[in-house]
Amino acid sequence: MHISLTPELESRVKAKVESGLYNNASEVIREALRFMDTHDDWIHEVKVARLREQLIAGVEQLEQGGGIRVKSRDALGGLFKDIKG
């Protein structure tokens, strides 16, 4: 596999290798990809947690008599359209 890096990114990879923390550029890239995977997993967890919070708040509002009664599919479609703005 061949990848192209900007001069700045290539310099950063070389600096990591020169620091002695990595033996070669491949190790730097593998570590960066592992970090990216971890970051993506964390972002997913944050989004799911936020969605759960919003669902709990919605259920609490419904239990307190709040909310909008939707009587038809067309009304539901209109509600979604209003939400999207």
All heavy atoms as an XYZ file, in Angstrom:
671
protein
N       0.851     -1.169      0.000
C       0.000      0.000      0.000
C       0.896      1.231      0.000
O       1.909      1.280      0.683
C      -0.914     -0.002      1.224
C      -1.706      1.282      1.360
S      -2.665      1.420      2.878
C      -3.908      0.190      2.588
N       0.461      2.218     -0.720
C       1.201      3.474     -0.782
C       0.259      4.600     -0.364
O      -0.873      4.652     -0.821
C       1.707      3.715     -2.204
C       2.396      5.027     -2.360
N       3.686      5.227     -1.911
C       1.993      6.198     -2.889
C       4.027      6.475     -2.169
N       3.019      7.080     -2.756
N       0.728      5.465      0.515
C      -0.077      6.616      0.908
C       0.727      7.885      0.662
O       1.953      7.869      0.688
C      -0.534      6.551      2.384
C       0.678      6.513      3.311
C      -1.433      5.352      2.619
C       0.332      6.689      4.761
N       0.012      8.962      0.433
C       0.654     10.259      0.244
C       0.320     11.156      1.416
O      -0.835     11.218      1.843
C       0.156     10.917     -1.045
O       0.505     10.137     -2.157
N       1.325     11.809      1.941
C       1.139     12.733      3.053
C       1.591     14.116      2.628
O       2.505     14.258      1.815
C       1.960     12.291      4.268
C       1.639     10.936      4.885
C       2.635     10.615      5.976
C       0.222     10.909      5.422
N       0.970     15.115      3.219
C       1.445     16.475      2.996
C       2.829     16.590      3.633
O       3.170     15.807      4.527
C       0.500     17.503      3.639
O       0.522     17.308      5.062
C      -0.920     17.387      3.110
N       3.624     17.555      3.199
C       4.947     17.726      3.814
C       4.870     17.902      5.338
O       5.702     17.372      6.075
C       5.501     18.974      3.131
C       4.825     18.998      1.791
C       3.439     18.452      2.053
N       3.857     18.610      5.803
C       3.705     18.814      7.249
C       3.459     17.489      7.971
O       4.083     17.203      8.999
C       2.560     19.777      7.548
C       2.339     19.988      9.033
C       1.084     20.788      9.371
O       0.531     21.456      8.487
O       0.678     20.724     10.538
N       2.551     16.668      7.432
C       2.261     15.382      8.071
C       3.469     14.449      8.000
O       3.769     13.742      8.967
C       1.039     14.724      7.429
C      -0.302     15.396      7.708
C      -1.406     14.723      6.920
C      -0.612     15.386      9.189
N       4.158     14.463      6.872
C       5.361     13.634      6.749
C       6.413     14.045      7.785
O       7.037     13.198      8.429
C       5.949     13.753      5.339
C       7.081     12.792      5.093
C       7.561     12.807      3.653
O       6.834     13.296      2.770
O       8.683     12.314      3.438
N       6.535     15.338      8.003
C       7.472     15.846      8.994
C       7.079     15.392     10.394
O       7.940     15.020     11.208
C       7.521     17.369      8.923
O       8.311     17.904      9.943
N       5.790     15.408     10.676
C       5.325     14.979     11.993
C       5.577     13.496     12.215
O       5.965     13.076     13.311
C       3.842     15.306     12.148
C       3.597     16.814     12.244
C       2.146     17.189     12.194
N       1.416     16.666     13.342
C       0.113     16.751     13.485
N      -0.618     17.357     12.559
N      -0.489     16.262     14.549
N       5.373     12.674     11.179
C       5.642     11.238     11.293
C       7.132     11.017     11.531
O       7.523     10.247     12.416
C       5.153     10.488     10.028
C       5.659      9.043     10.038
C       3.629     10.517      9.936
N       7.962     11.698     10.759
C       9.413     11.566     10.932
C       9.843     11.978     12.334
O      10.693     11.337     12.957
C      10.152     12.408      9.895
C      10.139     11.808      8.519
C      10.890     12.707      7.529
C      10.858     12.124      6.134
N      11.546     12.969      5.158
N       9.244     13.041     12.860
C       9.584     13.510     14.206
C       9.231     12.450     15.250
O       9.976     12.253     16.221
C       8.868     14.825     14.504
N       8.122     11.770     15.063
C       7.732     10.711     16.005
C       8.752      9.574     15.979
O       9.137      9.047     17.026
C       6.331     10.171     15.680
C       5.211     11.148     15.938
C       5.031     11.367     17.420
C       3.828     12.250     17.693
N       3.667     12.541     19.108
N       9.185      9.197     14.782
C      10.181      8.131     14.665
C      11.496      8.584     15.294
O      12.121      7.844     16.066
C      10.378      7.721     13.186
C      11.528      6.719     13.057
C       9.088      7.133     12.606
N      11.906      9.808     14.997
C      13.161     10.337     15.532
C      13.138     10.483     17.052
O      14.180     10.454     17.701
C      13.497     11.670     14.866
C      13.890     11.520     13.407
C      13.989     12.835     12.651
O      13.736     13.908     13.265
O      14.284     12.793     11.449
N      11.940     10.612     17.613
C      11.831     10.736     19.073
C      12.194      9.429     19.786
O      12.449      9.429     20.985
C      10.410     11.147     19.467
O       9.516     10.038     19.347
N      12.190      8.354     19.026
C      12.496      7.057     19.617
C      11.278      6.304     20.118
O      11.389      5.160     20.556
N      10.119      6.932     20.076
C       8.905      6.262     20.541
C       8.436      5.188     19.561
O       7.730      4.256     19.951
C       7.786      7.283     20.752
C       8.003      8.286     21.888
C       6.903      9.349     21.883
C       8.036      7.567     23.226
N       8.803      5.336     18.296
C       8.396      4.401     17.250
C       9.620      3.991     16.453
O      10.557      4.772     16.281
C       7.365      5.059     16.314
C       6.132      5.539     17.040
C       6.054      6.840     17.542
C       5.054      4.692     17.244
C       4.924      7.276     18.219
C       3.922      5.119     17.924
C       3.865      6.416     18.410
O       2.752      6.834     19.079
N       9.605      2.766     15.949
C      10.731      2.255     15.167
C      10.702      2.706     13.714
O      11.743      2.779     13.068
C      10.778      0.729     15.220
C      11.131      0.233     16.596
O      12.022      0.773     17.237
N      10.428     -0.782     17.061
N       9.490      2.955     13.216
C       9.370      3.347     11.811
C       8.039      4.059     11.571
O       7.177      4.113     12.463
C       9.508      2.130     10.889
C       8.543      1.026     11.251
O       7.354      1.263     11.405
N       9.058     -0.182     11.406
N       7.873      4.579     10.356
C       6.664      5.332     10.015
C       5.417      4.458     10.096
O       4.338      4.929     10.482
C       6.809      5.938      8.620
N       5.539      3.189      9.746
C       4.380      2.288      9.798
C       3.813      2.193     11.210
O       2.591      2.180     11.399
C       4.761      0.895      9.297
O       5.053      0.931      7.930
N       4.699      2.132     12.207
C       4.224      2.081     13.593
C       3.472      3.355     13.963
O       2.468      3.298     14.665
C       5.397      1.874     14.555
C       5.952      0.477     14.552
C       7.040      0.298     15.597
O       7.299      1.216     16.401
O       7.648     -0.798     15.606
N       3.968      4.494     13.504
C       3.293      5.767     13.785
C       1.900      5.757     13.178
O       0.914      6.104     13.845
C       4.111      6.959     13.235
C       3.354      8.269     13.422
C       5.481      7.024     13.887
N       1.787      5.336     11.929
C       0.488      5.325     11.240
C      -0.457      4.328     11.898
O      -1.641      4.626     12.108
C       0.672      5.004      9.741
C       1.554      6.065      9.060
C      -0.670      4.870      9.038
C       1.031      7.483      9.163
N       0.051      3.142     12.256
C      -0.815      2.156     12.930
C      -1.352      2.708     14.247
O      -2.529      2.557     14.576
C      -0.056      0.849     13.166
C       0.054     -0.015     11.923
C       0.537     -1.422     12.263
N       1.889     -1.436     12.803
C       2.995     -1.558     12.081
N       2.923     -1.662     10.769
N       4.180     -1.591     12.663
N      -0.479      3.359     15.016
C      -0.909      3.949     16.290
C      -1.944      5.042     16.060
O      -2.937      5.145     16.791
C       0.295      4.500     17.052
C      -0.039      5.120     18.389
C      -0.423      4.095     19.444
O      -0.179      2.885     19.252
O      -0.977      4.514     20.472
N      -1.729      5.849     15.049
C      -2.694      6.920     14.732
C      -4.045      6.329     14.353
O      -5.093      6.841     14.767
C      -2.157      7.799     13.608
N      -4.045      5.247     13.595
C      -5.305      4.606     13.206
C      -6.005      3.980     14.409
O      -7.235      4.056     14.527
C      -5.058      3.559     12.118
C      -4.687      4.132     10.756
C      -4.247      3.023      9.814
C      -5.835      4.925     10.166
N      -5.221      3.380     15.317
C      -5.832      2.836     16.547
C      -6.462      3.959     17.366
O      -7.562      3.819     17.900
C      -4.790      2.087     17.380
C      -4.498      0.694     16.874
C      -3.679     -0.109     17.875
N      -2.330      0.402     18.025
C      -1.287      0.015     17.296
N      -1.436     -0.875     16.341
N      -0.091      0.522     17.517
N      -5.766      5.088     17.464
C      -6.295      6.226     18.192
C      -7.588      6.721     17.529
O      -8.566      7.039     18.214
C      -5.268      7.358     18.244
C      -5.767      8.584     18.938
C      -5.814      8.659     20.319
C      -6.224      9.674     18.205
C      -6.288      9.782     20.957
C      -6.709     10.805     18.839
C      -6.745     10.859     20.221
N      -7.589      6.764     16.209
C      -8.770      7.206     15.474
C      -9.958      6.282     15.753
O     -11.086      6.744     15.968
C      -8.464      7.236     13.971
C      -9.301      8.202     13.200
S      -8.662      8.508     11.531
C      -8.749      6.919     10.806
N      -9.708      4.956     15.776
C     -10.774      4.007     16.091
C     -11.314      4.240     17.498
O     -12.528      4.228     17.727
C     -10.276      2.564     15.964
C     -10.087      2.132     14.522
O     -10.634      2.785     13.605
O      -9.364      1.131     14.305
N     -10.418      4.454     18.450
C     -10.831      4.718     19.833
C     -11.649      5.995     19.908
O     -12.687      6.046     20.588
C      -9.594      4.816     20.750
O      -8.880      3.593     20.678
C      -9.994      5.101     22.183
N     -11.206      7.017     19.201
C     -11.926      8.297     19.176
C     -13.311      8.114     18.570
O     -14.304      8.625     19.101
C     -11.118      9.327     18.381
C     -11.760     10.667     18.329
N     -12.635     11.027     17.333
C     -11.677     11.738     19.156
C     -13.055     12.258     17.543
N     -12.488     12.713     18.636
N     -13.408      7.377     17.463
C     -14.705      7.127     16.832
C     -15.643      6.393     17.779
O     -16.829      6.713     17.862
C     -14.534      6.318     15.549
C     -13.881      7.101     14.417
O     -13.787      8.347     14.517
O     -13.446      6.460     13.434
N     -15.106      5.402     18.507
C     -15.925      4.666     19.483
C     -16.426      5.600     20.578
O     -17.588      5.527     20.995
C     -15.130      3.516     20.112
C     -14.820      2.400     19.130
O     -15.452      2.348     18.051
O     -13.923      1.584     19.444
N     -15.550      6.489     21.049
C     -15.927      7.433     22.093
C     -17.022      8.380     21.600
O     -18.000      8.623     22.317
C     -14.698      8.226     22.542
C     -15.013      9.254     23.577
C     -15.261      9.048     24.905
C     -15.139     10.658     23.361
N     -15.521     10.241     25.535
C     -15.461     11.250     24.603
C     -15.010     11.475     22.240
C     -15.653     12.617     24.747
C     -15.201     12.830     22.386
C     -15.520     13.385     23.631
N     -16.880      8.887     20.384
C     -17.896      9.777     19.815
C     -19.236      9.058     19.729
O     -20.282      9.622     20.074
C     -17.463     10.288     18.423
C     -16.268     11.231     18.533
C     -18.618     10.959     17.678
C     -16.561     12.537     19.247
N     -19.214      7.806     19.302
C     -20.450      7.025     19.216
C     -21.095      6.884     20.600
O     -22.310      7.068     20.744
C     -20.163      5.646     18.615
C     -21.348      4.751     18.564
N     -22.368      4.912     17.656
C     -21.700      3.695     19.340
C     -23.293      3.992     17.867
N     -22.907      3.239     18.891
N     -20.287      6.581     21.608
C     -20.806      6.436     22.971
C     -21.419      7.746     23.475
O     -22.458      7.736     24.135
C     -19.699      5.974     23.915
C     -19.279      4.545     23.703
C     -18.113      4.141     24.594
O     -17.872      4.817     25.613
O     -17.453      3.148     24.255
N     -20.782      8.866     23.173
C     -21.307     10.170     23.592
C     -22.644     10.436     22.914
O     -23.600     10.892     23.560
C     -20.294     11.303     23.270
C     -20.924     12.672     23.418
C     -19.065     11.171     24.165
N     -22.736     10.136     21.624
C     -23.994     10.359     20.900
C     -25.114      9.480     21.443
O     -26.244      9.943     21.620
C     -23.801     10.099     19.405
C     -23.011     11.177     18.702
C     -22.855     10.862     17.220
C     -22.099     11.947     16.491
N     -21.958     11.636     15.050
N     -24.800      8.227     21.725
C     -25.813      7.318     22.268
C     -26.253      7.790     23.655
O     -27.451      7.788     23.965
C     -25.283      5.864     22.304
C     -26.198      4.954     23.117
C     -25.130      5.323     20.888
N     -25.313      8.217     24.483
C     -25.661      8.711     25.821
C     -26.561      9.940     25.726
O     -27.537     10.061     26.473
C     -24.393      9.038     26.604
N     -26.240     10.845     24.806
C     -27.061     12.062     24.622
C     -28.457     11.693     24.140
O     -29.447     12.262     24.599
C     -26.374     13.007     23.633
C     -27.124     14.281     23.389
C     -27.138     15.166     24.636
N     -27.866     16.377     24.342
C     -28.876     16.836     25.062
N     -29.242     16.206     26.155
N     -29.507     17.925     24.720
N     -28.557     10.743     23.219
C     -29.857     10.297     22.731
C     -30.675      9.682     23.867
O     -31.875      9.959     23.998
C     -29.676      9.290     21.597
C     -30.947      8.725     20.977
C     -31.838      9.840     20.437
C     -30.603      7.734     19.879
N     -30.017      8.887     24.722
C     -30.728      8.307     25.863
C     -31.263      9.398     26.787
O     -32.386      9.313     27.275
C     -29.796      7.377     26.646
C     -29.590      6.049     25.993
C     -28.857      5.083     26.912
N     -28.698      3.810     26.239
C     -27.529      3.262     25.922
N     -26.404      3.882     26.250
N     -27.480      2.116     25.312
N     -30.435     10.433     27.037
C     -30.883     11.547     27.872
C     -32.105     12.221     27.265
O     -33.064     12.550     27.974
C     -29.768     12.585     28.021
C     -28.595     12.131     28.859
C     -27.424     13.099     28.786
O     -27.535     14.159     28.128
O     -26.387     12.797     29.401
N     -32.089     12.424     25.964
C     -33.215     13.068     25.296
C     -34.462     12.191     25.337
O     -35.572     12.698     25.522
C     -32.846     13.412     23.849
C     -31.811     14.514     23.756
C     -31.310     14.725     22.335
O     -31.349     13.830     21.496
N     -30.823     15.916     22.065
N     -34.281     10.877     25.186
C     -35.425      9.968     25.271
C     -36.031      9.971     26.670
O     -37.256      9.993     26.827
C     -35.013      8.547     24.880
C     -34.744      8.328     23.399
C     -34.105      6.962     23.170
C     -36.026      8.451     22.604
N     -35.188      9.961     27.688
C     -35.678     10.006     29.073
C     -36.445     11.301     29.314
O     -37.529     11.286     29.914
C     -34.510      9.838     30.069
C     -33.983      8.400     30.011
C     -34.933     10.203     31.485
C     -32.668      8.191     30.741
N     -35.899     12.417     28.844
C     -36.587     13.706     29.009
C     -37.926     13.684     28.292
O     -38.931     14.178     28.817
C     -35.715     14.839     28.479
N     -37.980     13.090     27.097
C     -39.235     13.006     26.349
C     -40.265     12.154     27.055
O     -41.446     12.525     27.137
N     -39.833     11.031     27.593
C     -40.756     10.156     28.326
C     -41.283     10.875     29.561
O     -42.480     10.809     29.877
C     -40.066      8.819     28.691
C     -40.884      8.032     29.700
C     -39.806      7.988     27.441
N     -40.415     11.587     30.267
C     -40.848     12.337     31.450
C     -41.879     13.396     31.062
O     -42.870     13.590     31.774
C     -39.650     12.974     32.143
C     -38.767     11.964     32.859
C     -37.476     12.573     33.404
O     -37.208     13.772     33.157
O     -36.738     11.833     34.077
N     -41.669     14.074     29.947
C     -42.630     15.077     29.491
C     -43.971     14.430     29.172
O     -45.032     14.967     29.521
C     -42.105     15.816     28.256
C     -40.980     16.773     28.551
C     -40.405     17.395     27.287
O     -40.828     17.098     26.177
N     -39.419     18.261     27.463
N     -43.926     13.268     28.514
C     -45.177     12.573     28.191
C     -45.898     12.131     29.456
O     -47.131     12.231     29.545
C     -44.894     11.366     27.296
C     -44.477     11.685     25.868
C     -44.039     10.415     25.142
C     -45.590     12.390     25.116
N     -45.148     11.644     30.439
C     -45.759     11.203     31.694
C     -46.398     12.366     32.450
O     -47.317     12.168     33.240
C     -44.717     10.501     32.569
C     -44.336      9.130     32.025
C     -43.186      8.493     32.781
O     -42.495      9.195     33.559
O     -42.961      7.279     32.583
N     -45.916     13.584     32.207
C     -46.480     14.772     32.859
C     -47.570     15.415     32.009
O     -48.027     16.514     32.302
C     -45.377     15.785     33.137
C     -44.345     15.288     34.133
C     -43.144     16.208     34.241
O     -43.096     17.271     33.636
N     -42.157     15.791     35.011
N     -47.983     14.730     30.953
C     -49.073     15.234     30.127
C     -48.619     16.123     28.986
O     -49.450     16.689     28.280
N     -47.347     16.278     28.800
C     -46.849     17.088     27.690
C     -46.851     16.286     26.406
O     -47.222     15.123     26.370
N     -46.453     16.918     25.351
C     -46.352     16.229     24.073
C     -47.438     16.649     23.115
O     -48.346     17.414     23.453
N     -47.342     16.138     21.930
C     -48.299     16.449     20.865
C     -48.920     15.145     20.390
O     -48.224     14.199     20.063
C     -47.584     17.139     19.678
C     -46.925     18.431     20.124
C     -48.546     17.372     18.531
C     -46.003     19.025     19.078
N     -50.237     15.091     20.344
C     -50.931     13.905     19.846
C     -50.982     14.014     18.322
O     -51.484     14.980     17.767
C     -52.337     13.804     20.408
C     -53.059     12.541     19.963
C     -54.387     12.375     20.669
N     -54.227     12.285     22.114
C     -53.950     11.155     22.786
N     -53.784     10.036     22.130
N     -53.852     11.162     24.088
N     -50.420     12.996     17.675
C     -50.395     12.958     16.212
C     -51.468     11.977     15.773
O     -51.466     10.816     16.162
C     -49.007     12.528     15.693
C     -49.000     12.467     14.180
C     -47.937     13.474     16.204
N     -52.401     12.462     14.940
C     -53.568     11.652     14.601
C     -53.484     10.976     13.242
O     -54.321     10.152     12.923
C     -54.817     12.516     14.670
C     -55.060     13.053     16.066
C     -56.303     13.894     16.137
C     -56.460     14.428     17.555
N     -57.669     15.194     17.730
N     -52.490     11.337     12.433
C     -52.390     10.704     11.115
C     -50.944     10.715     10.639
O     -50.106     11.441     11.161
C     -53.264     11.452     10.104
O     -52.698     12.724      9.823
N     -50.689      9.909      9.600
C     -49.348      9.892      9.006
C     -48.993     11.253      8.423
O     -47.855     11.692      8.507
C     -49.258      8.843      7.902
C     -49.083      7.449      8.412
C     -48.930      6.495      7.225
N     -48.748      5.157      7.712
C     -47.657      4.456      7.523
N     -46.674      4.956      6.812
N     -47.560      3.251      8.009
N     -49.973     11.894      7.806
C     -49.708     13.215      7.224
C     -49.317     14.215      8.308
O     -48.404     15.016      8.119
C     -50.945     13.727      6.473
C     -51.210     12.946      5.190
O     -50.261     12.332      4.661
O     -52.361     12.948      4.722
N     -49.990     14.148      9.429
C     -49.660     15.053     10.537
C     -48.258     14.755     11.060
O     -47.501     15.674     11.383
C     -50.695     14.916     11.654
N     -47.900     13.473     11.108
C     -46.565     13.093     11.559
C     -45.519     13.607     10.576
O     -44.493     14.150     10.983
C     -46.463     11.571     11.703
C     -45.140     11.030     12.224
C     -44.840     11.567     13.617
C     -45.166      9.505     12.242
N     -45.782     13.465      9.284
C     -44.869     13.982      8.268
C     -44.694     15.487      8.393
O     -43.581     16.009      8.275
N     -45.785     16.185      8.663
C     -45.707     17.631      8.848
C     -44.897     17.996     10.082
O     -44.141     18.967     10.069
N     -45.057     17.206     11.143
C     -44.303     17.458     12.365
C     -42.804     17.297     12.114
O     -41.999     18.141     12.525
C     -44.772     16.503     13.474
C     -44.048     16.627     14.820
C     -44.278     18.007     15.423
C     -44.555     15.535     15.756
N     -42.436     16.241     11.407
C     -41.023     16.027     11.087
C     -40.483     17.151     10.201
O     -39.355     17.590     10.356
C     -40.798     14.670     10.416
C     -40.865     13.505     11.373
C     -41.512     12.345     10.996
C     -40.285     13.567     12.627
C     -41.575     11.259     11.862
C     -40.350     12.502     13.494
C     -41.006     11.340     13.112
N     -41.311     17.606      9.285
C     -40.899     18.701      8.397
C     -40.653     19.965      9.231
O     -39.686     20.680      9.005
C     -41.963     18.958      7.354
C     -41.580     19.946      6.298
C     -42.649     20.074      5.235
C     -42.247     21.105      4.195
N     -43.277     21.248      3.165
N     -41.524     20.224     10.191
C     -41.357     21.394     11.068
C     -40.075     21.280     11.907
O     -39.375     22.264     12.123
C     -42.552     21.552     12.007
C     -43.815     21.984     11.269
O     -43.704     22.439     10.113
O     -44.902     21.849     11.850
N     -39.792     20.062     12.363
C     -38.607     19.842     13.193
C     -37.345     20.101     12.386
O     -36.396     20.713     12.861
C     -38.593     18.420     13.789
C     -39.705     18.276     14.834
C     -37.239     18.081     14.381
C     -39.924     16.871     15.314
N     -37.326     19.622     11.133
C     -36.156     19.797     10.266
C     -35.928     21.267      9.926
O     -34.820     21.681      9.659
C     -36.313     19.000      8.987
C     -36.161     17.509      9.183
C     -36.301     16.788      7.883
C     -36.199     15.293      8.063
N     -36.369     14.570      6.791
N     -36.999     22.052      9.962
C     -36.874     23.483      9.709
C     -36.956     23.757      8.287
O     -36.548     24.322      7.454
